[in-house]
Amino acid sequence: MTASLIRVAGRVQGVGYREWLVREARRNGISGWVRNRSDGTVEALLSGERDALQAVLSACRRGPSAAQVTSIEESFAEPPAEPSFIRKPTL
């Protein structure tokens, strides 16, 4: 298991990015969370098997059809305590 904390910038709020990421993560067996940040970015903790995590990270670079991702910052993180993937309140 590996985990990454990502911050996605661009047109990623108000376009369904969080709900899309919840579906992508669950479909790939990824645990963690996603939330909007007050600075207009989306932040997510993603944890899972390396191949599944890479698939979701690759998808995050595209996002849902209405999104326009301009950059993703990624750092290593500790896996979440819970095995599910949830949407958290805005930070």
HTML snippet that shows the backbone in 3Dmol.js (N, CA, C, O; Angstrom):
<script src="https://3Dmol.org/build/3Dmol-min.js"></script>
<div id="view" style="width:600px;height:400px;position:relative"></div>
<script>
const pdb = `
ATOM      1  N   MET A   1       0.843  -1.189   0.000  1.00  0.00           N
ATOM      2  CA  MET A   1       0.000   0.000   0.000  1.00  0.00           C
ATOM      3  C   MET A   1       0.887   1.250   0.000  1.00  0.00           C
ATOM      4  O   MET A   1       1.925   1.310   0.659  1.00  0.00           O
ATOM      5  N   THR A   2       0.441   2.220  -0.750  1.00  0.00           N
ATOM      6  CA  THR A   2       1.139   3.494  -0.815  1.00  0.00           C
ATOM      7  C   THR A   2       0.105   4.605  -0.740  1.00  0.00           C
ATOM      8  O   THR A   2      -1.065   4.391  -1.058  1.00  0.00           O
ATOM      9  N   ALA A   3       0.530   5.790  -0.323  1.00  0.00           N
ATOM     10  CA  ALA A   3      -0.413   6.903  -0.177  1.00  0.00           C
ATOM     11  C   ALA A   3       0.208   8.198  -0.691  1.00  0.00           C
ATOM     12  O   ALA A   3       1.414   8.417  -0.576  1.00  0.00           O
ATOM     13  N   SER A   4      -0.638   9.045  -1.258  1.00  0.00           N
ATOM     14  CA  SER A   4      -0.230  10.361  -1.751  1.00  0.00           C
ATOM     15  C   SER A   4      -1.250  11.401  -1.335  1.00  0.00           C
ATOM     16  O   SER A   4      -2.455  11.150  -1.330  1.00  0.00           O
ATOM     17  N   LEU A   5      -0.742  12.572  -0.986  1.00  0.00           N
ATOM     18  CA  LEU A   5      -1.583  13.740  -0.747  1.00  0.00           C
ATOM     19  C   LEU A   5      -1.418  14.616  -1.979  1.00  0.00           C
ATOM     20  O   LEU A   5      -0.300  14.985  -2.339  1.00  0.00           O
ATOM     21  N   ILE A   6      -2.540  14.952  -2.628  1.00  0.00           N
ATOM     22  CA  ILE A   6      -2.451  15.767  -3.839  1.00  0.00           C
ATOM     23  C   ILE A   6      -3.263  17.043  -3.675  1.00  0.00           C
ATOM     24  O   ILE A   6      -4.235  17.095  -2.922  1.00  0.00           O
ATOM     25  N   ARG A   7      -2.835  18.073  -4.405  1.00  0.00           N
ATOM     26  CA  ARG A   7      -3.594  19.312  -4.507  1.00  0.00           C
ATOM     27  C   ARG A   7      -3.720  19.625  -5.990  1.00  0.00           C
ATOM     28  O   ARG A   7      -2.725  19.776  -6.699  1.00  0.00           O
ATOM     29  N   VAL A   8      -4.970  19.720  -6.445  1.00  0.00           N
ATOM     30  CA  VAL A   8      -5.268  19.899  -7.858  1.00  0.00           C
ATOM     31  C   VAL A   8      -5.715  21.342  -8.089  1.00  0.00           C
ATOM     32  O   VAL A   8      -6.633  21.831  -7.431  1.00  0.00           O
ATOM     33  N   ALA A   9      -5.053  22.017  -9.034  1.00  0.00           N
ATOM     34  CA  ALA A   9      -5.379  23.418  -9.335  1.00  0.00           C
ATOM     35  C   ALA A   9      -5.969  23.520 -10.738  1.00  0.00           C
ATOM     36  O   ALA A   9      -5.785  22.638 -11.576  1.00  0.00           O
ATOM     37  N   GLY A  10      -6.672  24.605 -10.965  1.00  0.00           N
ATOM     38  CA  GLY A  10      -7.314  24.877 -12.245  1.00  0.00           C
ATOM     39  C   GLY A  10      -8.788  25.128 -12.019  1.00  0.00           C
ATOM     40  O   GLY A  10      -9.194  25.587 -10.952  1.00  0.00           O
ATOM     41  N   ARG A  11      -9.593  24.823 -13.031  1.00  0.00           N
ATOM     42  CA  ARG A  11     -11.042  24.922 -12.855  1.00  0.00           C
ATOM     43  C   ARG A  11     -11.513  23.575 -12.325  1.00  0.00           C
ATOM     44  O   ARG A  11     -11.915  22.697 -13.089  1.00  0.00           O
ATOM     45  N   VAL A  12     -11.456  23.426 -10.998  1.00  0.00           N
ATOM     46  CA  VAL A  12     -11.748  22.141 -10.364  1.00  0.00           C
ATOM     47  C   VAL A  12     -12.833  22.240  -9.296  1.00  0.00           C
ATOM     48  O   VAL A  12     -13.222  21.224  -8.721  1.00  0.00           O
ATOM     49  N   GLN A  13     -13.324  23.436  -9.024  1.00  0.00           N
ATOM     50  CA  GLN A  13     -14.446  23.590  -8.092  1.00  0.00           C
ATOM     51  C   GLN A  13     -15.667  24.026  -8.891  1.00  0.00           C
ATOM     52  O   GLN A  13     -15.573  24.828  -9.821  1.00  0.00           O
ATOM     53  N   GLY A  14     -16.816  23.477  -8.504  1.00  0.00           N
ATOM     54  CA  GLY A  14     -18.056  23.802  -9.190  1.00  0.00           C
ATOM     55  C   GLY A  14     -18.260  23.039 -10.488  1.00  0.00           C
ATOM     56  O   GLY A  14     -19.150  23.373 -11.270  1.00  0.00           O
ATOM     57  N   VAL A  15     -17.439  22.013 -10.727  1.00  0.00           N
ATOM     58  CA  VAL A  15     -17.539  21.227 -11.959  1.00  0.00           C
ATOM     59  C   VAL A  15     -17.727  19.729 -11.676  1.00  0.00           C
ATOM     60  O   VAL A  15     -17.636  18.910 -12.589  1.00  0.00           O
ATOM     61  N   GLY A  16     -17.988  19.375 -10.418  1.00  0.00           N
ATOM     62  CA  GLY A  16     -18.214  17.975 -10.058  1.00  0.00           C
ATOM     63  C   GLY A  16     -16.948  17.168  -9.837  1.00  0.00           C
ATOM     64  O   GLY A  16     -16.988  15.938  -9.843  1.00  0.00           O
ATOM     65  N   TYR A  17     -15.817  17.849  -9.641  1.00  0.00           N
ATOM     66  CA  TYR A  17     -14.542  17.140  -9.493  1.00  0.00           C
ATOM     67  C   TYR A  17     -14.547  16.213  -8.280  1.00  0.00           C
ATOM     68  O   TYR A  17     -14.097  15.072  -8.381  1.00  0.00           O
ATOM     69  N   ARG A  18     -15.043  16.678  -7.147  1.00  0.00           N
ATOM     70  CA  ARG A  18     -15.018  15.835  -5.941  1.00  0.00           C
ATOM     71  C   ARG A  18     -15.862  14.588  -6.104  1.00  0.00           C
ATOM     72  O   ARG A  18     -15.409  13.491  -5.774  1.00  0.00           O
ATOM     73  N   GLU A  19     -17.076  14.730  -6.606  1.00  0.00           N
ATOM     74  CA  GLU A  19     -17.939  13.547  -6.786  1.00  0.00           C
ATOM     75  C   GLU A  19     -17.341  12.592  -7.809  1.00  0.00           C
ATOM     76  O   GLU A  19     -17.406  11.375  -7.640  1.00  0.00           O
ATOM     77  N   TRP A  20     -16.764  13.138  -8.860  1.00  0.00           N
ATOM     78  CA  TRP A  20     -16.097  12.318  -9.859  1.00  0.00           C
ATOM     79  C   TRP A  20     -14.946  11.544  -9.222  1.00  0.00           C
ATOM     80  O   TRP A  20     -14.776  10.355  -9.491  1.00  0.00           O
ATOM     81  N   LEU A  21     -14.149  12.216  -8.373  1.00  0.00           N
ATOM     82  CA  LEU A  21     -13.010  11.548  -7.742  1.00  0.00           C
ATOM     83  C   LEU A  21     -13.472  10.474  -6.758  1.00  0.00           C
ATOM     84  O   LEU A  21     -12.834   9.426  -6.655  1.00  0.00           O
ATOM     85  N   VAL A  22     -14.555  10.710  -6.042  1.00  0.00           N
ATOM     86  CA  VAL A  22     -15.101   9.673  -5.153  1.00  0.00           C
ATOM     87  C   VAL A  22     -15.412   8.419  -5.981  1.00  0.00           C
ATOM     88  O   VAL A  22     -15.060   7.311  -5.575  1.00  0.00           O
ATOM     89  N   ARG A  23     -16.053   8.580  -7.115  1.00  0.00           N
ATOM     90  CA  ARG A  23     -16.389   7.422  -7.963  1.00  0.00           C
ATOM     91  C   ARG A  23     -15.134   6.732  -8.495  1.00  0.00           C
ATOM     92  O   ARG A  23     -15.041   5.504  -8.469  1.00  0.00           O
ATOM     93  N   GLU A  24     -14.171   7.515  -8.977  1.00  0.00           N
ATOM     94  CA  GLU A  24     -12.924   6.950  -9.508  1.00  0.00           C
ATOM     95  C   GLU A  24     -12.167   6.178  -8.427  1.00  0.00           C
ATOM     96  O   GLU A  24     -11.688   5.069  -8.664  1.00  0.00           O
ATOM     97  N   ALA A  25     -12.066   6.771  -7.249  1.00  0.00           N
ATOM     98  CA  ALA A  25     -11.336   6.129  -6.151  1.00  0.00           C
ATOM     99  C   ALA A  25     -12.009   4.830  -5.736  1.00  0.00           C
ATOM    100  O   ALA A  25     -11.344   3.804  -5.595  1.00  0.00           O
ATOM    101  N   ARG A  26     -13.296   4.864  -5.545  1.00  0.00           N
ATOM    102  CA  ARG A  26     -14.020   3.650  -5.133  1.00  0.00           C
ATOM    103  C   ARG A  26     -13.940   2.569  -6.205  1.00  0.00           C
ATOM    104  O   ARG A  26     -13.782   1.390  -5.888  1.00  0.00           O
ATOM    105  N   ARG A  27     -14.046   2.961  -7.455  1.00  0.00           N
ATOM    106  CA  ARG A  27     -13.972   1.999  -8.563  1.00  0.00           C
ATOM    107  C   ARG A  27     -12.616   1.298  -8.617  1.00  0.00           C
ATOM    108  O   ARG A  27     -12.520   0.148  -9.045  1.00  0.00           O
ATOM    109  N   ASN A  28     -11.571   2.000  -8.181  1.00  0.00           N
ATOM    110  CA  ASN A  28     -10.209   1.456  -8.205  1.00  0.00           C
ATOM    111  C   ASN A  28      -9.739   0.909  -6.855  1.00  0.00           C
ATOM    112  O   ASN A  28      -8.579   0.519  -6.719  1.00  0.00           O
ATOM    113  N   GLY A  29     -10.617   0.878  -5.867  1.00  0.00           N
ATOM    114  CA  GLY A  29     -10.243   0.332  -4.564  1.00  0.00           C
ATOM    115  C   GLY A  29      -9.324   1.232  -3.759  1.00  0.00           C
ATOM    116  O   GLY A  29      -8.534   0.747  -2.949  1.00  0.00           O
ATOM    117  N   ILE A  30      -9.417   2.530  -3.971  1.00  0.00           N
ATOM    118  CA  ILE A  30      -8.584   3.513  -3.272  1.00  0.00           C
ATOM    119  C   ILE A  30      -9.314   3.999  -2.022  1.00  0.00           C
ATOM    120  O   ILE A  30     -10.518   4.250  -2.066  1.00  0.00           O
ATOM    121  N   SER A  31      -8.598   4.130  -0.917  1.00  0.00           N
ATOM    122  CA  SER A  31      -9.175   4.721   0.290  1.00  0.00           C
ATOM    123  C   SER A  31      -8.621   6.124   0.472  1.00  0.00           C
ATOM    124  O   SER A  31      -7.616   6.491  -0.136  1.00  0.00           O
ATOM    125  N   GLY A  32      -9.295   6.911   1.322  1.00  0.00           N
ATOM    126  CA  GLY A  32      -8.858   8.275   1.591  1.00  0.00           C
ATOM    127  C   GLY A  32     -10.014   9.243   1.599  1.00  0.00           C
ATOM    128  O   GLY A  32     -11.117   8.909   2.032  1.00  0.00           O
ATOM    129  N   TRP A  33      -9.757  10.452   1.117  1.00  0.00           N
ATOM    130  CA  TRP A  33     -10.773  11.506   1.129  1.00  0.00           C
ATOM    131  C   TRP A  33     -10.459  12.569   0.093  1.00  0.00           C
ATOM    132  O   TRP A  33      -9.357  12.619  -0.455  1.00  0.00           O
ATOM    133  N   VAL A  34     -11.454  13.427  -0.171  1.00  0.00           N
ATOM    134  CA  VAL A  34     -11.296  14.563  -1.072  1.00  0.00           C
ATOM    135  C   VAL A  34     -12.064  15.741  -0.487  1.00  0.00           C
ATOM    136  O   VAL A  34     -13.106  15.554   0.141  1.00  0.00           O
ATOM    137  N   ARG A  35     -11.557  16.954  -0.690  1.00  0.00           N
ATOM    138  CA  ARG A  35     -12.252  18.160  -0.224  1.00  0.00           C
ATOM    139  C   ARG A  35     -11.824  19.358  -1.058  1.00  0.00           C
ATOM    140  O   ARG A  35     -10.740  19.382  -1.640  1.00  0.00           O
ATOM    141  N   ASN A  36     -12.714  20.359  -1.099  1.00  0.00           N
ATOM    142  CA  ASN A  36     -12.367  21.659  -1.664  1.00  0.00           C
ATOM    143  C   ASN A  36     -11.557  22.426  -0.636  1.00  0.00           C
ATOM    144  O   ASN A  36     -11.723  22.240   0.569  1.00  0.00           O
ATOM    145  N   ARG A  37     -10.680  23.288  -1.125  1.00  0.00           N
ATOM    146  CA  ARG A  37      -9.952  24.204  -0.246  1.00  0.00           C
ATOM    147  C   ARG A  37     -10.421  25.614  -0.563  1.00  0.00           C
ATOM    148  O   ARG A  37     -10.872  25.902  -1.672  1.00  0.00           O
ATOM    149  N   SER A  38     -10.309  26.472   0.414  1.00  0.00           N
ATOM    150  CA  SER A  38     -10.792  27.842   0.250  1.00  0.00           C
ATOM    151  C   SER A  38     -10.009  28.621  -0.812  1.00  0.00           C
ATOM    152  O   SER A  38     -10.476  29.661  -1.275  1.00  0.00           O
ATOM    153  N   ASP A  39      -8.826  28.135  -1.205  1.00  0.00           N
ATOM    154  CA  ASP A  39      -8.034  28.824  -2.229  1.00  0.00           C
ATOM    155  C   ASP A  39      -8.420  28.425  -3.660  1.00  0.00           C
ATOM    156  O   ASP A  39      -7.784  28.857  -4.621  1.00  0.00           O
ATOM    157  N   GLY A  40      -9.476  27.590  -3.796  1.00  0.00           N
ATOM    158  CA  GLY A  40      -9.947  27.201  -5.118  1.00  0.00           C
ATOM    159  C   GLY A  40      -9.388  25.882  -5.627  1.00  0.00           C
ATOM    160  O   GLY A  40      -9.761  25.437  -6.713  1.00  0.00           O
ATOM    161  N   THR A  41      -8.500  25.246  -4.864  1.00  0.00           N
ATOM    162  CA  THR A  41      -7.959  23.956  -5.263  1.00  0.00           C
ATOM    163  C   THR A  41      -8.788  22.827  -4.655  1.00  0.00           C
ATOM    164  O   THR A  41      -9.642  23.056  -3.799  1.00  0.00           O
ATOM    165  N   VAL A  42      -8.523  21.617  -5.108  1.00  0.00           N
ATOM    166  CA  VAL A  42      -9.094  20.409  -4.526  1.00  0.00           C
ATOM    167  C   VAL A  42      -7.940  19.608  -3.943  1.00  0.00           C
ATOM    168  O   VAL A  42      -6.910  19.425  -4.593  1.00  0.00           O
ATOM    169  N   GLU A  43      -8.115  19.134  -2.718  1.00  0.00           N
ATOM    170  CA  GLU A  43      -7.094  18.356  -2.019  1.00  0.00           C
ATOM    171  C   GLU A  43      -7.627  16.952  -1.795  1.00  0.00           C
ATOM    172  O   GLU A  43      -8.807  16.773  -1.495  1.00  0.00           O
ATOM    173  N   ALA A  44      -6.759  15.950  -1.938  1.00  0.00           N
ATOM    174  CA  ALA A  44      -7.195  14.569  -1.741  1.00  0.00           C
ATOM    175  C   ALA A  44      -6.065  13.730  -1.166  1.00  0.00           C
ATOM    176  O   ALA A  44      -4.897  13.910  -1.511  1.00  0.00           O
ATOM    177  N   LEU A  45      -6.434  12.813  -0.287  1.00  0.00           N
ATOM    178  CA  LEU A  45      -5.536  11.786   0.220  1.00  0.00           C
ATOM    179  C   LEU A  45      -5.948  10.497  -0.458  1.00  0.00           C
ATOM    180  O   LEU A  45      -7.091  10.058  -0.327  1.00  0.00           O
ATOM    181  N   LEU A  46      -5.025   9.888  -1.183  1.00  0.00           N
ATOM    182  CA  LEU A  46      -5.299   8.679  -1.954  1.00  0.00           C
ATOM    183  C   LEU A  46      -4.380   7.574  -1.468  1.00  0.00           C
ATOM    184  O   LEU A  46      -3.170   7.779  -1.362  1.00  0.00           O
ATOM    185  N   SER A  47      -4.932   6.406  -1.170  1.00  0.00           N
ATOM    186  CA  SER A  47      -4.124   5.304  -0.672  1.00  0.00           C
ATOM    187  C   SER A  47      -4.612   3.993  -1.266  1.00  0.00           C
ATOM    188  O   SER A  47      -5.815   3.739  -1.326  1.00  0.00           O
ATOM    189  N   GLY A  48      -3.676   3.165  -1.704  1.00  0.00           N
ATOM    190  CA  GLY A  48      -4.049   1.873  -2.268  1.00  0.00           C
ATOM    191  C   GLY A  48      -2.852   1.182  -2.888  1.00  0.00           C
ATOM    192  O   GLY A  48      -1.707   1.597  -2.713  1.00  0.00           O
ATOM    193  N   GLU A  49      -3.146   0.121  -3.613  1.00  0.00           N
ATOM    194  CA  GLU A  49      -2.100  -0.602  -4.331  1.00  0.00           C
ATOM    195  C   GLU A  49      -1.489   0.321  -5.379  1.00  0.00           C
ATOM    196  O   GLU A  49      -2.180   1.161  -5.955  1.00  0.00           O
ATOM    197  N   ARG A  50      -0.207   0.165  -5.619  1.00  0.00           N
ATOM    198  CA  ARG A  50       0.549   1.077  -6.486  1.00  0.00           C
ATOM    199  C   ARG A  50      -0.098   1.270  -7.868  1.00  0.00           C
ATOM    200  O   ARG A  50      -0.249   2.406  -8.318  1.00  0.00           O
ATOM    201  N   ASP A  51      -0.478   0.187  -8.539  1.00  0.00           N
ATOM    202  CA  ASP A  51      -1.058   0.314  -9.884  1.00  0.00           C
ATOM    203  C   ASP A  51      -2.393   1.059  -9.854  1.00  0.00           C
ATOM    204  O   ASP A  51      -2.656   1.904 -10.709  1.00  0.00           O
ATOM    205  N   ALA A  52      -3.232   0.742  -8.867  1.00  0.00           N
ATOM    206  CA  ALA A  52      -4.529   1.417  -8.743  1.00  0.00           C
ATOM    207  C   ALA A  52      -4.332   2.891  -8.429  1.00  0.00           C
ATOM    208  O   ALA A  52      -5.033   3.746  -8.970  1.00  0.00           O
ATOM    209  N   LEU A  53      -3.378   3.186  -7.556  1.00  0.00           N
ATOM    210  CA  LEU A  53      -3.095   4.584  -7.197  1.00  0.00           C
ATOM    211  C   LEU A  53      -2.602   5.352  -8.420  1.00  0.00           C
ATOM    212  O   LEU A  53      -3.024   6.486  -8.647  1.00  0.00           O
ATOM    213  N   GLN A  54      -1.724   4.753  -9.200  1.00  0.00           N
ATOM    214  CA  GLN A  54      -1.222   5.418 -10.400  1.00  0.00           C
ATOM    215  C   GLN A  54      -2.339   5.663 -11.410  1.00  0.00           C
ATOM    216  O   GLN A  54      -2.353   6.692 -12.085  1.00  0.00           O
ATOM    217  N   ALA A  55      -3.280   4.716 -11.514  1.00  0.00           N
ATOM    218  CA  ALA A  55      -4.414   4.893 -12.431  1.00  0.00           C
ATOM    219  C   ALA A  55      -5.265   6.086 -12.013  1.00  0.00           C
ATOM    220  O   ALA A  55      -5.689   6.877 -12.855  1.00  0.00           O
ATOM    221  N   VAL A  56      -5.517   6.214 -10.710  1.00  0.00           N
ATOM    222  CA  VAL A  56      -6.338   7.333 -10.229  1.00  0.00           C
ATOM    223  C   VAL A  56      -5.574   8.649 -10.369  1.00  0.00           C
ATOM    224  O   VAL A  56      -6.166   9.656 -10.756  1.00  0.00           O
ATOM    225  N   LEU A  57      -4.298   8.664 -10.069  1.00  0.00           N
ATOM    226  CA  LEU A  57      -3.505   9.881 -10.229  1.00  0.00           C
ATOM    227  C   LEU A  57      -3.491  10.332 -11.686  1.00  0.00           C
ATOM    228  O   LEU A  57      -3.580  11.527 -11.970  1.00  0.00           O
ATOM    229  N   SER A  58      -3.379   9.389 -12.598  1.00  0.00           N
ATOM    230  CA  SER A  58      -3.415   9.719 -14.025  1.00  0.00           C
ATOM    231  C   SER A  58      -4.768  10.311 -14.405  1.00  0.00           C
ATOM    232  O   SER A  58      -4.835  11.293 -15.144  1.00  0.00           O
ATOM    233  N   ALA A  59      -5.841   9.714 -13.901  1.00  0.00           N
ATOM    234  CA  ALA A  59      -7.188  10.227 -14.174  1.00  0.00           C
ATOM    235  C   ALA A  59      -7.359  11.628 -13.590  1.00  0.00           C
ATOM    236  O   ALA A  59      -8.026  12.468 -14.195  1.00  0.00           O
ATOM    237  N   CYS A  60      -6.768  11.893 -12.428  1.00  0.00           N
ATOM    238  CA  CYS A  60      -6.881  13.207 -11.787  1.00  0.00           C
ATOM    239  C   CYS A  60      -6.279  14.310 -12.640  1.00  0.00           C
ATOM    240  O   CYS A  60      -6.708  15.461 -12.560  1.00  0.00           O
ATOM    241  N   ARG A  61      -5.299  13.974 -13.448  1.00  0.00           N
ATOM    242  CA  ARG A  61      -4.688  14.976 -14.321  1.00  0.00           C
ATOM    243  C   ARG A  61      -5.655  15.432 -15.414  1.00  0.00           C
ATOM    244  O   ARG A  61      -5.520  16.532 -15.950  1.00  0.00           O
ATOM    245  N   ARG A  62      -6.630  14.582 -15.739  1.00  0.00           N
ATOM    246  CA  ARG A  62      -7.664  14.944 -16.726  1.00  0.00           C
ATOM    247  C   ARG A  62      -8.897  15.496 -16.019  1.00  0.00           C
ATOM    248  O   ARG A  62      -9.420  16.542 -16.403  1.00  0.00           O
ATOM    249  N   GLY A  63      -9.365  14.789 -14.978  1.00  0.00           N
ATOM    250  CA  GLY A  63     -10.561  15.190 -14.252  1.00  0.00           C
ATOM    251  C   GLY A  63     -11.817  14.919 -15.056  1.00  0.00           C
ATOM    252  O   GLY A  63     -11.752  14.344 -16.142  1.00  0.00           O
ATOM    253  N   PRO A  64     -12.969  15.332 -14.524  1.00  0.00           N
ATOM    254  CA  PRO A  64     -14.223  15.178 -15.265  1.00  0.00           C
ATOM    255  C   PRO A  64     -14.240  16.127 -16.461  1.00  0.00           C
ATOM    256  O   PRO A  64     -13.403  17.025 -16.557  1.00  0.00           O
ATOM    257  N   SER A  65     -15.191  15.928 -17.369  1.00  0.00           N
ATOM    258  CA  SER A  65     -15.195  16.679 -18.634  1.00  0.00           C
ATOM    259  C   SER A  65     -15.257  18.193 -18.462  1.00  0.00           C
ATOM    260  O   SER A  65     -14.687  18.913 -19.281  1.00  0.00           O
ATOM    261  N   ALA A  66     -15.925  18.704 -17.431  1.00  0.00           N
ATOM    262  CA  ALA A  66     -16.050  20.153 -17.245  1.00  0.00           C
ATOM    263  C   ALA A  66     -14.831  20.789 -16.571  1.00  0.00           C
ATOM    264  O   ALA A  66     -14.713  22.014 -16.537  1.00  0.00           O
ATOM    265  N   ALA A  67     -13.935  19.976 -16.043  1.00  0.00           N
ATOM    266  CA  ALA A  67     -12.760  20.496 -15.325  1.00  0.00           C
ATOM    267  C   ALA A  67     -11.645  20.869 -16.302  1.00  0.00           C
ATOM    268  O   ALA A  67     -11.570  20.364 -17.422  1.00  0.00           O
ATOM    269  N   GLN A  68     -10.784  21.770 -15.834  1.00  0.00           N
ATOM    270  CA  GLN A  68      -9.561  22.106 -16.548  1.00  0.00           C
ATOM    271  C   GLN A  68      -8.434  22.096 -15.530  1.00  0.00           C
ATOM    272  O   GLN A  68      -8.221  23.080 -14.821  1.00  0.00           O
ATOM    273  N   VAL A  69      -7.717  20.991 -15.457  1.00  0.00           N
ATOM    274  CA  VAL A  69      -6.627  20.841 -14.494  1.00  0.00           C
ATOM    275  C   VAL A  69      -5.387  21.518 -15.057  1.00  0.00           C
ATOM    276  O   VAL A  69      -4.952  21.218 -16.169  1.00  0.00           O
ATOM    277  N   THR A  70      -4.815  22.448 -14.267  1.00  0.00           N
ATOM    278  CA  THR A  70      -3.602  23.135 -14.705  1.00  0.00           C
ATOM    279  C   THR A  70      -2.353  22.590 -14.019  1.00  0.00           C
ATOM    280  O   THR A  70      -1.258  22.660 -14.575  1.00  0.00           O
ATOM    281  N   SER A  71      -2.515  22.045 -12.805  1.00  0.00           N
ATOM    282  CA  SER A  71      -1.357  21.457 -12.117  1.00  0.00           C
ATOM    283  C   SER A  71      -1.827  20.554 -10.982  1.00  0.00           C
ATOM    284  O   SER A  71      -2.930  20.696 -10.454  1.00  0.00           O
ATOM    285  N   ILE A  72      -0.953  19.626 -10.631  1.00  0.00           N
ATOM    286  CA  ILE A  72      -1.172  18.758  -9.471  1.00  0.00           C
ATOM    287  C   ILE A  72       0.118  18.710  -8.682  1.00  0.00           C
ATOM    288  O   ILE A  72       1.173  18.372  -9.219  1.00  0.00           O
ATOM    289  N   GLU A  73       0.032  19.051  -7.399  1.00  0.00           N
ATOM    290  CA  GLU A  73       1.154  18.889  -6.478  1.00  0.00           C
ATOM    291  C   GLU A  73       0.933  17.574  -5.754  1.00  0.00           C
ATOM    292  O   GLU A  73      -0.172  17.308  -5.282  1.00  0.00           O
ATOM    293  N   GLU A  74       1.966  16.748  -5.659  1.00  0.00           N
ATOM    294  CA  GLU A  74       1.839  15.445  -5.019  1.00  0.00           C
ATOM    295  C   GLU A  74       2.949  15.261  -3.999  1.00  0.00           C
ATOM    296  O   GLU A  74       4.108  15.583  -4.259  1.00  0.00           O
ATOM    297  N   SER A  75       2.581  14.737  -2.831  1.00  0.00           N
ATOM    298  CA  SER A  75       3.575  14.408  -1.814  1.00  0.00           C
ATOM    299  C   SER A  75       3.190  13.086  -1.167  1.00  0.00           C
ATOM    300  O   SER A  75       2.021  12.702  -1.154  1.00  0.00           O
ATOM    301  N   PHE A  76       4.191  12.397  -0.632  1.00  0.00           N
ATOM    302  CA  PHE A  76       3.929  11.143   0.063  1.00  0.00           C
ATOM    303  C   PHE A  76       3.170  11.431   1.339  1.00  0.00           C
ATOM    304  O   PHE A  76       3.320  12.499   1.933  1.00  0.00           O
ATOM    305  N   ALA A  77       2.346  10.469   1.766  1.00  0.00           N
ATOM    306  CA  ALA A  77       1.530  10.659   2.961  1.00  0.00           C
ATOM    307  C   ALA A  77       1.347   9.327   3.673  1.00  0.00           C
ATOM    308  O   ALA A  77       1.657   8.266   3.131  1.00  0.00           O
ATOM    309  N   GLU A  78       0.844   9.403   4.880  1.00  0.00           N
ATOM    310  CA  GLU A  78       0.474   8.216   5.631  1.00  0.00           C
ATOM    311  C   GLU A  78      -0.903   7.764   5.163  1.00  0.00           C
ATOM    312  O   GLU A  78      -1.776   8.601   4.932  1.00  0.00           O
ATOM    313  N   PRO A  79      -1.117   6.459   5.016  1.00  0.00           N
ATOM    314  CA  PRO A  79      -2.445   5.980   4.628  1.00  0.00           C
ATOM    315  C   PRO A  79      -3.500   6.366   5.663  1.00  0.00           C
ATOM    316  O   PRO A  79      -3.184   6.499   6.845  1.00  0.00           O
ATOM    317  N   PRO A  80      -4.744   6.547   5.231  1.00  0.00           N
ATOM    318  CA  PRO A  80      -5.807   6.895   6.179  1.00  0.00           C
ATOM    319  C   PRO A  80      -6.140   5.705   7.086  1.00  0.00           C
ATOM    320  O   PRO A  80      -5.875   4.553   6.742  1.00  0.00           O
ATOM    321  N   ALA A  81      -6.714   6.002   8.228  1.00  0.00           N
ATOM    322  CA  ALA A  81      -7.084   4.946   9.175  1.00  0.00           C
ATOM    323  C   ALA A  81      -8.282   4.145   8.675  1.00  0.00           C
ATOM    324  O   ALA A  81      -8.378   2.946   8.940  1.00  0.00           O
ATOM    325  N   GLU A  82      -9.186   4.790   7.962  1.00  0.00           N
ATOM    326  CA  GLU A  82     -10.409   4.135   7.478  1.00  0.00           C
ATOM    327  C   GLU A  82     -10.198   3.600   6.061  1.00  0.00           C
ATOM    328  O   GLU A  82      -9.505   4.228   5.261  1.00  0.00           O
ATOM    329  N   PRO A  83     -10.790   2.442   5.746  1.00  0.00           N
ATOM    330  CA  PRO A  83     -10.599   1.839   4.420  1.00  0.00           C
ATOM    331  C   PRO A  83     -11.547   2.361   3.336  1.00  0.00           C
ATOM    332  O   PRO A  83     -11.565   1.817   2.232  1.00  0.00           O
ATOM    333  N   SER A  84     -12.324   3.388   3.620  1.00  0.00           N
ATOM    334  CA  SER A  84     -13.284   3.905   2.639  1.00  0.00           C
ATOM    335  C   SER A  84     -12.739   5.170   1.976  1.00  0.00           C
ATOM    336  O   SER A  84     -11.674   5.666   2.345  1.00  0.00           O
ATOM    337  N   PHE A  85     -13.479   5.684   0.997  1.00  0.00           N
ATOM    338  CA  PHE A  85     -13.128   6.955   0.367  1.00  0.00           C
ATOM    339  C   PHE A  85     -14.311   7.887   0.537  1.00  0.00           C
ATOM    340  O   PHE A  85     -15.424   7.578   0.110  1.00  0.00           O
ATOM    341  N   ILE A  86     -14.064   9.038   1.169  1.00  0.00           N
ATOM    342  CA  ILE A  86     -15.154   9.954   1.513  1.00  0.00           C
ATOM    343  C   ILE A  86     -14.898  11.359   1.003  1.00  0.00           C
ATOM    344  O   ILE A  86     -13.773  11.720   0.658  1.00  0.00           O
ATOM    345  N   ARG A  87     -15.955  12.136   0.964  1.00  0.00           N
ATOM    346  CA  ARG A  87     -15.889  13.577   0.657  1.00  0.00           C
ATOM    347  C   ARG A  87     -15.932  14.320   1.983  1.00  0.00           C
ATOM    348  O   ARG A  87     -16.859  14.142   2.772  1.00  0.00           O
ATOM    349  N   LYS A  88     -14.924  15.154   2.227  1.00  0.00           N
ATOM    350  CA  LYS A  88     -14.851  15.928   3.466  1.00  0.00           C
ATOM    351  C   LYS A  88     -15.323  17.362   3.218  1.00  0.00           C
ATOM    352  O   LYS A  88     -15.362  17.819   2.076  1.00  0.00           O
ATOM    353  N   PRO A  89     -15.682  18.067   4.295  1.00  0.00           N
ATOM    354  CA  PRO A  89     -16.075  19.482   4.154  1.00  0.00           C
ATOM    355  C   PRO A  89     -14.893  20.337   3.663  1.00  0.00           C
ATOM    356  O   PRO A  89     -13.732  19.957   3.811  1.00  0.00           O
ATOM    357  N   THR A  90     -15.211  21.470   3.091  1.00  0.00           N
ATOM    358  CA  THR A  90     -14.211  22.421   2.625  1.00  0.00           C
ATOM    359  C   THR A  90     -13.304  22.871   3.756  1.00  0.00           C
ATOM    360  O   THR A  90     -13.752  23.094   4.881  1.00  0.00           O
ATOM    361  N   LEU A  91     -12.022  23.000   3.443  1.00  0.00           N
ATOM    362  CA  LEU A  91     -11.045  23.486   4.423  1.00  0.00           C
ATOM    363  C   LEU A  91     -10.797  24.951   4.194  1.00  0.00           C
ATOM    364  O   LEU A  91     -10.006  25.563   4.910  1.00  0.00           O
TER     365      LEU A  91
END
`;
const viewer = $3Dmol.createViewer("view");
viewer.addModel(pdb, "pdb");
viewer.setStyle({}, {cartoon: {color: "spectrum"}});
viewer.zoomTo();
viewer.render();
</script>
